[in-house]
């Protein structure tokens, strides 16, 4: 009987596959994010420090992948072998997917309970993706082939590059469409906008603005703003120049970006708390009354 791969090599191989999957997930996430309204841009902008942190992020990702391999992936491979010998008389690869499905069901189920989610479609999608993400490294690390690291690295790099190229082609051919804010005229903004929690912003055709119950631009969370002032609408092409500027003396000046769709426009903004600079709050207003 051919000897199993040493535990250390199996761990290294599983970690490598998980990292490839993580990079693939990141690429797909970026491509999908381009089709959606983004909350990523904040008033503080980007920081050169993020480039310095890349090696530490890579080290953290490798450590997390290794821990996941030890805690979940390698036990899945071992349990699959045990079940194969117990019920089939020999180890067989086809035991890996059902074992991975059972383990991922427990993981996703526990996560859903903790997060309080109740969406069946989201649960099923998370279960399927987690099952695949665990089954692939478990299948690869139990392989008896001696030279498997080269093919794994080659196919992993190919998958990442091909995914990026196909995404670019999809955008170039119109299969995927990059999100763009709706082209809303100033007159269409007149009316009352609500955050759904009692806070409102009322804009009049004469340029008057009334704020009631919306959080302030800074300070402690929950400090409601009430007051009257003026508003204007930028029509530039830049994201930060095309928005609704509201100036209320008792609350300060705020800039609401126009988002949503042509049929359902929204106003949204991000607030960075001065007392907690790393914490941001996201606010979105929808039209409550017709203009």
ZAMARGU-4260 file (C-alpha; in steps of 0.2 Angstrom, whole numbers, plus 5000, padded with zeros to 4 digits):
<rodrens>
0) 5000/5000/5000 | 5006/5017/4995 | 5011/5028/5010 | 5001/5043/5015 | 5008/5060/5013
5) 5017/5066/5029 | 5007/5077/5040 | 5018/5092/5038 | 5017/5092/5019 | 4998/5089/5019
10) 4996/5104/5030 | 5007/5115/5019 | 4997/5109/5003 | 4980/5112/5012 | 4986/5130/5017
15) 4992/5134/4999 | 4975/5128/4992 | 4965/5139/5005 | 4976/5154/5000 | 4972/5151/4982
20) 4954/5150/4986 | 4955/5166/4996 | 4963/5176/4982 | 4950/5169/4970 | 4936/5175/4982
25) 4945/5192/4983 | 4945/5194/4964 | 4927/5189/4962 | 4922/5200/4976 | 4931/5215/4968
30) 4922/5211/4951 | 4905/5210/4959 | 4908/5225/4969 | 4911/5235/4953 | 4893/5231/4948
35) 4886/5237/4965 | 4884/5253/4974 | 4900/5255/4984 | 4901/5261/5002 | 4920/5259/5002
40) 4925/5277/4999 | 4926/5287/5015 | 4929/5305/5019 | 4946/5301/5025 | 4952/5293/5009
45) 4966/5280/5006 | 4982/5279/5016 | 4999/5274/5010 | 5001/5264/5026 | 4990/5251/5018
50) 5004/5246/5006 | 5016/5244/5021 | 5003/5232/5030 | 5002/5221/5015 | 5016/5209/5021
55) 5007/5208/5038 | 4990/5204/5030 | 4998/5190/5019 | 5006/5183/5035 | 4989/5184/5044
60) 4981/5175/5029 | 4993/5161/5029 | 4992/5159/5048 | 4973/5159/5047 | 4974/5146/5032
65) 4985/5135/5042 | 4974/5136/5057 | 4959/5131/5047 | 4968/5117/5039 | 4973/5110/5056
70) 4956/5113/5064 | 4944/5108/5049 | 4952/5102/5033 | 4964/5089/5038 | 4951/5081/5050
75) 4939/5081/5036 | 4952/5071/5025 | 4956/5059/5040 | 4937/5056/5044 | 4934/5053/5026
80) 4947/5039/5026 | 4940/5031/5042 | 4923/5031/5034 | 4929/5023/5018 | 4938/5009/5027
85) 4924/5006/5039 | 4910/5005/5026 | 4919/5001/5010 | 4934/4992/5015 | 4946/5005/5008
90) 4949/5023/5008 | 4940/5032/4994 | 4940/5051/4988 | 4921/5051/4986 | 4919/5051/5005
95) 4926/5069/5006 | 4912/5079/4998 | 4898/5072/5010 | 4910/5074/5025 | 4914/5092/5020
100) 4895/5095/5017 | 4891/5089/5035 | 4905/5100/5043 | 4901/5115/5033 | 4882/5113/5038
105) 4887/5114/5056 | 4899/5129/5053 | 4887/5139/5043 | 4872/5134/5054 | 4881/5140/5069
110) 4887/5156/5061 | 4869/5159/5055 | 4862/5157/5073 | 4875/5169/5080 | 4872/5182/5067
115) 4853/5180/5068 | 4851/5177/5049 | 4835/5169/5042 | 4837/5170/5023 | 4836/5152/5017
120) 4843/5156/5000 | 4858/5165/5008 | 4860/5150/5020 | 4860/5137/5005 | 4873/5148/4996
125) 4884/5149/5010 | 4883/5131/5014 | 4887/5126/4996 | 4902/5138/4995 | 4909/5133/5011
130) 4907/5114/5006 | 4917/5117/4990 | 4930/5128/4999 | 4933/5114/5012 | 4932/5099/5000
135) 4944/5105/4987 | 4959/5106/4999 | 4954/5090/5008 | 4954/5081/4992 | 4971/5088/4986
140) 4980/5086/5003 | 4975/5067/5003 | 4982/5064/4986 | 4995/5051/4985 | 5004/5059/4970
145) 5022/5064/4975 | 5023/5079/4964 | 5008/5089/4967 | 5014/5106/4973 | 5019/5112/4956
150) 5002/5108/4948 | 4993/5116/4962 | 5003/5132/4961 | 5001/5132/4942 | 4982/5129/4942
155) 4980/5141/4956 | 4989/5155/4947 | 4980/5151/4931 | 4963/5151/4939 | 4966/5168/4947
160) 4973/5176/4931 | 4959/5168/4921 | 4945/5174/4933 | 4952/5192/4931 | 4953/5191/4912
165) 4936/5185/4910 | 4930/5198/4922 | 4938/5211/4911 | 4931/5204/4896 | 4913/5203/4904
170) 4914/5222/4908 | 4921/5226/4890 | 4907/5216/4881 | 4893/5222/4892 | 4889/5206/4900
175) 4893/5214/4917 | 4889/5233/4919 | 4899/5244/4931 | 4888/5253/4943 | 4885/5271/4940
180) 4874/5283/4951 | 4858/5288/4943 | 4857/5304/4934 | 4844/5313/4945 | 4838/5331/4941
185) 4838/5344/4955 | 4819/5344/4954 | 4818/5326/4957 | 4826/5328/4974 | 4813/5339/4981
190) 4803/5330/4994 | 4805/5321/5011 | 4818/5308/5013 | 4818/5295/5027 | 4831/5284/5035
195) 4817/5272/5040 | 4820/5275/5059 | 4811/5292/5062 | 4825/5303/5054 | 4820/5314/5039
200) 4827/5326/5027 | 4815/5338/5018 | 4821/5348/5003 | 4811/5361/4995 | 4812/5368/4978
205) 4817/5385/4985 | 4833/5378/4992 | 4827/5376/5010 | 4831/5360/5020 | 4824/5354/5036
210) 4833/5340/5046 | 4824/5330/5060 | 4831/5315/5069 | 4847/5312/5059 | 4863/5309/5067
215) 4876/5323/5067 | 4892/5322/5056 | 4903/5318/5071 | 4904/5315/5089 | 4895/5302/5099
220) 4883/5290/5090 | 4865/5294/5093 | 4866/5313/5094 | 4851/5318/5084 | 4851/5334/5073
225) 4836/5345/5072 | 4836/5361/5062 | 4833/5371/5047 | 4845/5377/5033 | 4849/5377/5015
230) 4854/5364/5002 | 4862/5363/4985 | 4865/5350/4972 | 4882/5348/4963 | 4881/5343/4945
235) 4900/5339/4942 | 4906/5322/4935 | 4916/5318/4951 | 4908/5308/4964 | 4911/5320/4978
240) 4905/5335/4967 | 4889/5327/4962 | 4879/5326/4978 | 4867/5335/4989 | 4875/5347/5001
245) 4865/5352/5016 | 4870/5366/5027 | 4861/5367/5044 | 4869/5379/5057 | 4864/5369/5072
250) 4870/5352/5064 | 4885/5357/5052 | 4887/5354/5034 | 4884/5337/5027 | 4886/5329/5009
255) 4874/5316/5004 | 4879/5306/4988 | 4866/5301/4976 | 4864/5282/4974 | 4852/5268/4971
260) 4844/5266/4954 | 4835/5277/4941 | 4818/5270/4948 | 4823/5271/4966 | 4836/5284/4970
265) 4844/5285/4987 | 4854/5298/4997 | 4868/5290/5007 | 4884/5296/5017 | 4897/5289/5028
270) 4901/5297/5045 | 4918/5294/5053 | 4916/5296/5072 | 4929/5309/5079 | 4929/5300/5096
275) 4933/5283/5087 | 4942/5287/5070 | 4942/5268/5065 | 4923/5267/5067 | 4911/5273/5053
280) 4892/5273/5052 | 4883/5271/5035 | 4866/5281/5032 | 4854/5279/5018 | 4839/5289/5014
285) 4824/5284/5003 | 4810/5295/4997 | 4796/5295/5009 | 4784/5307/5000 | 4782/5312/4982
290) 4789/5328/4976
</rodrens>
